[in-house]
Amino acid sequence: MEIIPVGTAQEIEPAVAPAARKYRAASMSRSTKRAIELNWRGFLAWAEQKGLLPLPCEPETLEAYLIELAERGRKVATVEQARYAINARHKLAGLPGPGDSQLVKTVMAGIRRSLGTRQRQSEALTIDHITAISFRNDEKGSRDKALLMVAVCGGFRRSELAGIRVEHVQSSPGGLRIFLERSKGDQEARGNWVDIVRSVTPRHCPVEALRKWMVLMGRNDGPLFPSIRKGGKISDRAVSPYAVNLIVKWAARQCGLDPAEFSGHSTRAGCATFLLDRGVSLNIVANHLRHKSMNTTRRYDRNATAKALAGVY
């Protein structure tokens, strides 16, 4: 049998390098890459100050850095993110991750036990809050009303809102449906349809608010929620997740609430809280929010025990 010679790794690499770089870059979401970069920069500055080698770093070096973060009062989630980022940079460089060592795992367990792992929950902003707000009768007011109503009725994350395009919106028997190309729980971009159902009261209807905004915008494609420049000029660029966060805080302020207690996640929390408080079954709410586990959905059922125990004593 004739043996056909195959190319060596050195011969193959130049041919596939551009495509390899593209697909390697696509293996992580933009927000994950940004978090890794920010944490890595913080670690580099610390290592330089201490005169320590950052790459490759010894497990003892990473242990010392994580301990310093904990002693500075950083939250457990922040310390965990730093460990993950430093580990990721090592693995991307083809090096063992120092965070996988038993030494670092042990100190992380101690940090979790000492500091606790309870996460602060953003306050819920519900459809009742949004319908109580008087929005300006202009481009920004129309966009913000539609954005907030869609956010609380569809349970969208702020990054998802920024990624929705006009061509992703379709009519449905219940009102509208929005195609979500990619989300936190769908990193492989299989996509999900999210229903926005019609309200019995037109003034408080998310479907009507979105349709009015789309007519005002007058576009058949492009970002559904674009940024708006001074003078009401509608941009071609999508509103940023950071801007969504500011819009939510503005809405909280209009309702007489402390904006510091609210974030871009508050509309998603408000969707879950509102539906669960009105008796919508847990599995339906989990499906609507694209949760893989109903345990995640249960965290939003803030009043479940109190309601179940009402009148018992």
C-alpha positions as CSV (number, residue, x, y, z in Angstrom):
1,M,0.0,0.0,0.0
2,E,1.4,3.4,-1.0
3,I,1.8,5.8,1.9
4,I,0.8,9.3,1.0
5,P,2.9,11.9,3.0
6,V,0.9,14.4,5.0
7,G,1.9,18.0,5.9
8,T,3.6,18.7,9.1
9,A,2.2,21.0,11.8
10,Q,4.6,23.7,10.6
11,E,3.3,23.4,7.0
12,I,-0.4,23.4,8.1
13,E,-0.2,26.4,10.5
14,P,0.3,29.2,8.0
15,A,-2.6,28.0,5.9
16,V,-5.1,27.8,8.7
17,A,-3.7,30.6,10.9
18,P,-6.2,33.4,9.8
19,A,-9.3,31.1,10.2
20,A,-7.9,29.7,13.4
21,R,-7.5,33.2,14.9
22,K,-11.1,34.0,13.8
23,Y,-12.6,30.9,15.4
24,R,-10.5,31.1,18.5
25,A,-11.6,34.7,19.0
26,A,-15.3,33.6,18.6
27,S,-15.0,31.0,21.3
28,M,-15.7,33.6,24.0
29,S,-18.3,36.4,24.1
30,R,-17.2,40.0,23.9
31,S,-18.1,40.6,27.5
32,T,-16.1,37.6,28.7
33,K,-13.1,38.8,26.7
34,R,-13.4,42.3,28.1
35,A,-13.6,41.0,31.7
36,I,-10.5,38.8,31.2
37,E,-8.6,41.7,29.7
38,L,-9.5,44.1,32.6
39,N,-8.6,41.5,35.3
40,W,-5.4,40.6,33.5
41,R,-4.3,44.3,33.4
42,G,-5.0,44.6,37.1
43,F,-2.9,41.5,37.8
44,L,0.0,42.7,35.6
45,A,0.1,46.0,37.4
46,W,0.2,44.2,40.8
47,A,2.9,41.7,39.7
48,E,5.1,44.6,38.3
49,Q,4.7,46.4,41.6
50,K,5.8,43.3,43.6
51,G,8.5,42.3,41.2
52,L,6.9,39.0,40.3
53,L,6.6,37.1,37.0
54,P,3.0,37.3,35.8
55,L,3.3,34.7,32.9
56,P,3.8,32.0,33.8
57,C,3.0,32.7,37.4
58,E,3.4,30.3,40.2
59,P,0.4,29.2,42.2
60,E,1.9,30.9,45.2
61,T,1.9,34.2,43.3
62,L,-1.8,33.8,42.3
63,E,-2.7,32.9,45.9
64,A,-1.0,36.1,47.2
65,Y,-2.9,38.2,44.6
66,L,-6.3,36.7,45.5
67,I,-5.7,37.1,49.2
68,E,-4.8,40.8,48.7
69,L,-8.0,41.3,46.7
70,A,-10.0,39.7,49.5
71,E,-8.2,41.8,52.1
72,R,-9.0,44.9,50.2
73,G,-12.7,44.1,50.6
74,R,-13.4,42.8,47.1
75,K,-16.5,40.6,46.8
76,V,-16.1,36.8,46.4
77,A,-17.5,37.1,42.8
78,T,-14.7,39.6,42.0
79,V,-12.0,37.4,43.4
80,E,-13.4,34.4,41.5
81,Q,-13.4,36.4,38.3
82,A,-9.8,37.4,38.8
83,R,-8.8,33.7,39.3
84,Y,-10.7,32.7,36.1
85,A,-9.1,35.5,34.0
86,I,-5.5,34.7,35.1
87,N,-6.2,31.0,34.5
88,A,-7.7,31.8,31.0
89,R,-4.7,33.9,29.9
90,H,-2.3,31.0,30.9
91,K,-4.3,28.4,29.1
92,L,-4.6,30.6,25.9
93,A,-0.8,30.7,26.0
94,G,-0.6,26.9,26.2
95,L,0.4,27.0,29.9
96,P,-1.1,25.2,32.9
97,G,-3.6,27.3,34.8
98,P,-2.2,28.2,38.2
99,G,-5.8,28.6,39.4
100,D,-6.3,24.8,39.0
101,S,-3.7,24.0,41.6
102,Q,-4.8,22.6,45.0
103,L,-3.1,25.5,46.7
104,V,-5.3,28.1,44.9
105,K,-8.5,26.0,45.2
106,T,-7.9,25.7,49.0
107,V,-7.4,29.5,49.5
108,M,-10.5,30.2,47.3
109,A,-12.5,27.9,49.6
110,G,-11.3,29.8,52.6
111,I,-12.2,33.2,51.0
112,R,-15.7,31.9,50.1
113,R,-16.2,30.7,53.7
114,S,-14.8,33.9,55.2
115,L,-16.5,36.4,53.0
116,G,-19.7,34.5,52.1
117,T,-21.1,34.1,48.7
118,R,-24.4,35.9,48.9
119,Q,-24.8,38.1,45.9
120,R,-26.6,41.5,46.0
121,Q,-29.8,41.4,43.9
122,S,-30.8,44.4,41.9
123,E,-34.3,45.7,42.7
124,A,-37.0,44.6,40.3
125,L,-38.4,47.2,37.9
126,T,-41.8,45.9,36.7
127,I,-44.3,46.9,34.0
128,D,-46.3,48.6,36.8
129,H,-43.4,51.0,37.3
130,I,-43.0,51.7,33.6
131,T,-46.7,52.5,33.1
132,A,-46.5,55.0,35.9
133,I,-43.9,57.1,34.1
134,S,-44.7,60.1,31.9
135,F,-42.4,59.8,28.9
136,R,-41.4,62.8,26.7
137,N,-43.3,63.1,23.5
138,D,-40.2,62.9,21.3
139,E,-37.8,60.4,19.7
140,K,-36.0,59.7,22.9
141,G,-39.2,59.4,25.0
142,S,-40.7,57.0,22.4
143,R,-37.6,54.9,22.2
144,D,-37.1,54.7,26.0
145,K,-40.8,53.7,26.6
146,A,-40.6,51.0,24.0
147,L,-37.2,49.7,25.2
148,L,-38.3,49.6,28.9
149,M,-41.6,47.9,28.1
150,V,-40.0,45.3,25.8
151,A,-37.3,44.8,28.4
152,V,-39.7,44.1,31.3
153,C,-42.2,42.1,29.2
154,G,-39.6,40.0,27.4
155,G,-37.1,39.6,30.3
156,F,-34.2,40.8,28.1
157,R,-30.7,41.3,29.3
158,R,-29.2,44.7,28.5
159,S,-26.8,43.2,26.0
160,E,-29.7,41.4,24.3
161,L,-31.6,44.7,23.9
162,A,-28.6,46.2,22.3
163,G,-28.4,43.4,19.8
164,I,-32.0,43.3,18.6
165,R,-32.6,44.4,15.1
166,V,-35.7,45.7,13.4
167,E,-35.7,42.6,11.1
168,H,-35.9,40.4,14.2
169,V,-39.4,41.6,15.0
170,Q,-42.4,39.7,13.6
171,S,-46.2,39.8,14.2
172,S,-47.8,36.9,16.1
173,P,-51.3,36.0,17.2
174,G,-50.6,37.3,20.7
175,G,-48.9,40.5,19.6
176,L,-45.2,40.4,18.5
177,R,-42.3,38.0,18.7
178,I,-38.6,38.9,18.7
179,F,-35.9,36.6,17.5
180,L,-32.9,36.6,19.8
181,E,-29.8,35.6,17.8
182,R,-27.5,35.1,20.8
183,S,-27.8,35.3,24.5
184,K,-25.8,34.5,27.6
185,G,-27.3,31.0,27.8
186,D,-27.1,30.4,24.0
187,Q,-23.4,31.0,23.2
188,E,-23.6,28.8,20.1
189,A,-26.2,31.1,18.6
190,R,-29.0,28.6,18.1
191,G,-31.4,31.5,18.6
192,N,-34.7,31.9,20.6
193,W,-38.1,33.5,19.9
194,V,-39.4,35.7,22.7
195,D,-43.1,36.6,22.8
196,I,-44.2,40.1,23.6
197,V,-48.0,39.8,24.3
198,R,-50.6,42.5,23.7
199,S,-52.1,44.3,26.7
200,V,-55.8,44.8,27.2
201,T,-55.0,48.5,27.8
202,P,-53.5,50.2,24.7
203,R,-51.8,52.9,26.8
204,H,-50.0,50.3,28.8
205,C,-49.3,47.9,25.9
206,P,-45.7,47.0,25.1
207,V,-46.8,45.9,21.6
208,E,-48.3,49.3,20.8
209,A,-45.3,51.1,22.3
210,L,-42.9,49.2,20.1
211,R,-45.0,49.6,17.0
212,K,-45.3,53.4,17.5
213,W,-41.5,53.6,18.0
214,M,-40.9,51.6,14.8
215,V,-43.2,53.8,12.8
216,L,-41.5,56.9,14.2
217,M,-38.0,55.4,13.4
218,G,-39.2,54.6,9.9
219,R,-36.6,51.8,9.2
220,N,-36.9,48.3,7.9
221,D,-33.5,47.1,9.2
222,G,-30.8,48.1,11.6
223,P,-30.8,48.3,15.4
224,L,-34.3,48.2,17.0
225,F,-33.1,50.5,19.7
226,P,-30.5,52.9,18.3
227,S,-28.7,55.6,20.2
228,I,-30.1,59.1,19.8
229,R,-27.9,62.2,19.3
230,K,-28.7,65.7,20.5
231,G,-31.5,67.2,18.7
232,G,-33.4,63.9,18.4
233,K,-31.3,62.6,15.5
234,I,-31.5,58.8,15.4
235,S,-28.1,57.1,15.0
236,D,-27.3,54.1,12.9
237,R,-25.6,52.6,16.0
238,A,-27.3,50.5,18.6
239,V,-27.8,51.8,22.1
240,S,-25.0,50.4,24.3
241,P,-25.6,48.1,27.3
242,Y,-24.2,50.9,29.5
243,A,-26.8,53.3,28.1
244,V,-29.5,50.7,28.9
245,N,-28.3,50.7,32.5
246,L,-28.6,54.5,32.6
247,I,-32.1,54.4,31.1
248,V,-33.2,51.9,33.8
249,K,-31.8,54.1,36.6
250,W,-33.6,57.1,35.1
251,A,-36.8,55.1,35.1
252,A,-36.3,54.2,38.8
253,R,-35.8,57.9,39.6
254,Q,-39.0,58.8,37.9
255,C,-40.8,56.3,40.1
256,G,-39.4,57.9,43.3
257,L,-37.0,55.0,43.8
258,D,-33.3,55.0,44.6
259,P,-31.5,54.5,41.3
260,A,-28.5,53.0,43.1
261,E,-30.6,50.0,43.9
262,F,-31.4,49.4,40.2
263,S,-29.3,48.2,37.2
264,G,-29.7,46.9,33.7
265,H,-30.7,43.6,35.2
266,S,-33.7,45.1,37.1
267,T,-36.0,44.8,34.1
268,R,-35.3,41.1,33.8
269,A,-35.8,40.7,37.5
270,G,-39.0,42.7,37.2
271,C,-40.3,40.4,34.4
272,A,-39.8,37.3,36.5
273,T,-41.1,38.8,39.8
274,F,-44.2,40.2,38.1
275,L,-45.1,37.0,36.4
276,L,-44.5,34.8,39.4
277,D,-46.4,37.1,41.7
278,R,-49.4,36.7,39.4
279,G,-49.3,33.0,39.5
280,V,-47.7,32.1,36.2
281,S,-46.2,28.7,36.6
282,L,-42.5,28.4,37.3
283,N,-41.8,26.3,34.1
284,I,-43.5,28.9,31.9
285,V,-41.5,31.8,33.4
286,A,-38.3,29.8,33.1
287,N,-39.0,29.1,29.5
288,H,-39.8,32.8,28.8
289,L,-36.6,33.9,30.5
290,R,-34.5,31.3,28.6
291,H,-33.3,29.7,31.9
292,K,-31.7,26.3,31.6
293,S,-32.6,25.5,35.2
294,M,-35.8,26.3,37.1
295,N,-33.6,26.8,40.2
296,T,-32.4,30.0,38.6
297,T,-36.0,31.2,38.1
298,R,-36.8,30.4,41.7
299,R,-34.4,33.0,42.9
300,Y,-36.7,35.7,41.5
301,D,-39.7,34.3,43.5
302,R,-39.0,36.6,46.4
303,N,-42.4,36.4,48.1
304,A,-43.1,32.7,47.6
305,T,-42.7,31.5,51.2
306,A,-44.6,34.5,52.7
307,K,-47.5,33.9,50.3
308,A,-47.6,30.2,51.1
309,L,-47.6,30.9,54.8
310,A,-50.2,33.7,54.8
311,G,-53.0,33.0,57.3
312,V,-51.3,29.9,58.7
313,Y,-50.8,31.3,62.2
